[in-house]
Amino acid sequence: MPQPRPGPAAPGTPMPFDALPSPLDAVDDLRAAARWMIAAAGAVGAVLISGGPLVAVGKVTGLGHALIAGAALVVALTGVGVAIWQTSRVLVPPVTTPATLRQNSTKELRKIIDAAPADFFGLAATSVEDLLRHRAIAANLSQAVMAEGDPGRRTVLEKHLRRAQANIAQTDPYVRWLLATAHVWQIQAALRRARWFSLVAVVLVAAGAVAFFWVTGQQGTTYVPVLTPQITAAPSTHHP
């Protein structure tokens, strides 16, 4: 059965996070950084399929060299695609619920909070799990009240249910703040992961570009005919 919690704070009493900006304020900045990364990757991809490489393809002779050049270009473009694909995940809003706080994606966040719960929750809870348990308790008690036929036991259960509902009312502001923090945490984790994939993409692009231009450079110099106008002297009109 749920134990009584400390009474709700008096009206006007500030909560531990009242003086801080909302965690959701960081979402726009994180997504702006992701857009810049996508734009940079797109610019690299545009260079790879621009006129320069296409002109270099014309130097390739022989099936073997053509296959190497094609594979190198595919590797480079794959790097660009990986960077854009991973970074674009930052722009997809994650679904954040209390269940999210029990997943591995927020494991480190739970560790930080559980190490000093009073700094985050005051006296409202001693851990993340303690903060989240009240809704589950209330739901179980509500089902037990509806299923109980004995008036005496039903009265006891209703008393415990009211206590659980009071605990929910007290902890709800902390739960909302925690969900907002977890939401930003997931976006930040996605951006961090995208940065690592972008580093891998840089290696792929560099390797592919070096191999491509090495192959095309082995084919010799391409000579482009240039028409040069011929200047002829006008016939002299001077007579001795």
Order of alpha helices (4+ residues) and beta strands (2+ residues): alpha-alpha-alpha-alpha-alpha-alpha-alpha
